[in-house]
Amino acid sequence: MSHELLQDTVREHLLLHFTNHAVAYQPDQEVLVLERGEGPYVFDTRGRRYIDALSSLFCAQLGYSYGEEMTSAIAAQMQRLPFNTNWATAHPPAIELADALAERFPGHLNHFFFTGGGSDSVEAMWKIAREYFVAIGQPQRLKAIARRNAYHGVTLGALSFTGVPGFKEIFGPPAIDVTHVSNTNAFRAPDGDDPAAFCARLLAEVRETIDRVGRDEVAVIIAEPVQNAGGCLVPPPGYWAGLREIADETGALLVADEVICGFGRLGEWLGVMREGVVPDMATTAKGLTSAYVPMGAVAVSDRIAETIHTAGNPLRHGITFGGHPVAAAVALRNLEIFERDGVLENVRANEGYLEERLKELRSLPIVGDTRGRGYFWAMELVRDAGNATFDKPERDRMLRGYLPKRLLEAGLIARCDDRGDSVLQIAPPLIADRALLDEIVERLGEVLADTGAYMGVGV
Ligand SMILES: Cc1ncc(COP(=O)(O)O)c(C=O)c1O
């Protein structure tokens, strides 16, 4: 189809996820249709090139030029065994992938349940947690703790953990009884500049919440190592160790949602490895295959898996395509490429550089804060020198009107978000070198300077 025909046909037949179609499908609007990728770049159907500074929604860890290598893994598997399930049977790619992940993930995270994506992993995690508690004679543990504004997926179970009210309310009462506690947004916290006090207060809130909802009724505490929604909310030192302690004290399971933070986004196989803490389960997807094909995985501790193994009940959860052999073959190749090409090392080597370069943007009046880790960063956009927030009409004008267009004009894909306060986020492919990071920061600088002028900030 030509560019023009694609623009017509998208309106006629395609429902875009999380999109206001009344706006996106206005006759004067163009849908961004990307048709090709190369290295860290993507190209639209007009041939315009963009730096994909968001890695296609935190997925394309390797960028877009490993197609040939991935194709050879896919072709070999397609010719040998294109499909079989992990329902009671197994196949070599799933077994080998589970083994490869066990080798790389920390501590006792040695067992894997494969899924089709992130929400799917969160759902599976909850079912496995429930199987575990039923097996150890604690079936009353039906509650969970998650954090405000956190995004853990949209299927009806996973949506219960998601702490963004606007994404949930119309769908009725949540399937799981989840209480949301404060997240780790230090920027606007009264004690945010005192990490020890901030951490102590957050952990006290988790403890008090568990006591209030019922110490022996909480099955799961779930958190991302660095929370995406709200803008790359980094935990204060000791926070994860504190969560580990609380989980151990109360008998709840600690779950790291690594759908974004895993597979190198923070420079480690799992983001939580930077905290020196081993969770009881980790939910993953996106970077597991660098998104060359869809796949997710739940990492499960020895203790949970062994309990389930010996309980005598079947694991009452299964997904036809979970552990698809072609996807598993791609994931295995992805791990090989990460190691051969030093992908984790690249992130570690450049993290500090990126941090310093982004800090330069704070000289712009509209940039109140820059925060993040690894290749996962947010700039918080503010109204004035006192860091006042933008009101709803201003956010609409800026984050859904001006900025997305201006970013594309600058040849940059980044994310404008206001599930918490207003942020612009980047998550470049993990293969990005310093020259590309410089280019991203320079383009961000130009775009944000213009956005400040457009919004009348600092005048
Ligand atoms: C932390 C986290 N958990 C779960 C999900 C859900 O993943 P998916 O969109 O693959 O269902 C996401 C999606 O972005 C996520 O960021």
The ligand as a Gaussian input file, in Angstrom:
#p B3LYP/6-31G(d) Opt

LIG

0 1
 C        6.203000      -3.114000      34.298000
 C        5.239000      -3.684000      33.309000
 N        4.540000      -4.783000      33.615000
 C        3.681000      -5.337000      32.743000
 C        3.474000      -4.773000      31.501000
 C        2.518000      -5.403000      30.543000
 O        3.188000      -5.910000      29.456000
 P        2.443000      -6.225000      28.065000
 O        2.114000      -4.895000      27.459000
 O        3.465000      -6.995000      27.290000
 O        1.245000      -7.028000      28.386000
 C        4.181000      -3.644000      31.136000
 C        3.994000      -3.030000      29.809000
 O        4.585000      -2.054000      29.449000
 C        5.079000      -3.059000      32.063000
 O        5.769000      -1.957000      31.765000

